[in-house]
Amino acid sequence: MEAGFDIGQILRQYGGADPHQAAGRAEEDFDRVAQASPHDDLADGLAESFRSDLTPPFGSMVANLFALADEGQRAGMLNQLMAALGPAAAAALDSGGAGGLLGGTAVSGQLHPSQVESLARQAERANPGIVAQMARFFAQHPNLVKGLGGAALVVAMRRMAQQRGG
């Protein structure tokens, strides 16, 4: 079976799916879709998942992924959030209880996911474009994204199916 056809067939199953009812096979299907889909399509699906009322808030999802990430991924996540906050980044870290520590992995190893959740919420308020930026970042790490859970993956694949007209 041709890979493009197979992915299209998988995505059609999610086109109108209820995220909570279709979550059973979502992780396995997402893995197959992520391997064969263009990076931008995957990022668009993840951005939809981050914005959806059917999933936890953006900050909570980022914190969950931070808890599952390795040090390099954590540093990359923090770099994205800090860039979105701009000059307010140091103050955000101070208010998040990180002691004002800046500097990539040194910070990421010392931050608790709840602090990252607060940072992500602040970044989203300061720069709503951070949702799409983080989605592009996470599209590069599909194995990590599976940690979002079935409902979030269904929302992402549903969006990807809609983009394909399915």
N, C-alpha and C positions, 0 to 999 in steps of 0.2 A: 504494500500500500504506500502510495506517495506521501511523504512527510507533510506537505502543504495540505493535502486533502484530509489526512488524519487530524491535523491541528484544527482545520476548519470544522470537521465533524465534532471534535471535542468542544470547541467553542460554541457551536450551535446548541449544544445541550445546556449551556449556561445563559443563552440569550435572554430568556425571560424567567430564569430560575429565581426562586426565593432563596436568599443566602443561607437561611437557617435550615431549610429543608434539604438543600443540595450540598451541604457541607461534607457529607460522608466521603466522597472520592476526590474532593477538591485538592487536597495536597498532592496526590499522585497525578491528577490531571494537570495541575498547575506546573508541576515539575516538567512534564512533557511539553506543555505550551511554552514555558519559559525558555527551554532549550531551542525551540524552533521559531520563536517569534522575534521580529525586529525589536531592538532595544527601545525605540521610541514608543512602540505599541505597548510594551510591557510597562514602561514608565507611565503612560497615560492611564492604563488600568489601575496601577498602584495609586496614582493621584486620586482617582475616583474613589478608591477604597478609603484613602485617608480622609476624604471629604464627606463620605457617606454618613447618613443618619443611622444606617444599619450596622455600623461598626463603632468601636470605642472612639473617643476623641483623638485627634491627631497626636497630641502630647503623650497620651497614654500608649498609643501604638509605637511611637518612637522610643519611649522608655522601655517598653517590652522588648523591642529589637535590640536596644542598647544592652539590656541584661543578657541577651543571647549572643551578642557579637564578640569577636575576638578583639584584641587591642588595636589592630590596624583599622578595623571597621569602626570601632568606637572613636578613634581619632578622626576618621573621615566624617563621621556623623557630627562630631563636635565642631569640626572646621566649617561644615555647612551651616550649622546653627549660629556659630559665632559671626560668620560673614553676614548672615541675615540680620543679626542684631547690630552690626557695625559698632560704632563707638559705645553703645550701651552694653556690649558684651561683657566687659569687665565688671560693671555694676550688676549685671544679671548673675554672674558667677558669684559675686560677693553675697548677693541676696539669697542665692541658692545654697549658701553654706559651704562653698568650696574654698573659703579662705582667700579668695582673690587669686588663686593659682592659675596661671596661664601657661600654655605650652604643650599642645598635642597630647601624646600618650601619658605624660606626667599627670595631666589633669584627668584624663579619661579613667585612669586607674584609681583615682581618688573620688570620683563622683558616684553617687548612688543613683539608681534609675529614677527615683522620685525627684532628684535634682535635675536630671535630664528632662523629665516630664515638664517641670516648671520652666526650664530653659526653652523647650520646644513651644510651649504655650506662649511665652513672651516673644519668641521669634515669629510665630504665626501672627500675633497681634501687630508686631512692628513691620512685618513684611509678609503678607499673605502668599507671595510667590515662593516662599520657602517650602510649601507643600509640594509643588511641582519639582523643585530642586531636590528635595529629599527623595521623591519618587524616582527621579533619574538616578540618584545615588544607589537606592535600594534595587533598582532594576539591574544593576551590575552585580548584585549579591542575591540571586534568586533563592539559594538554599537558606539564607538567613530569613528571607521574607516568608518562607513557609511557617515560621514561628508566629505569624500573625493569627493563624487559625483559619478554619474552614470558611466561616462567613466572610471574612475579609478577602480571602482568595476567590470566593465565588463572585463577590462584587467586582473584583479586578477582571476576572474572566468574562463576566457579563458585559463590562464596558468594552473589552477587546472584541467580543462577539458583535456588539452594536457597531463598532467601527468597521468591521468587515461586512456589515449589512446582514448579519445573521441573527 
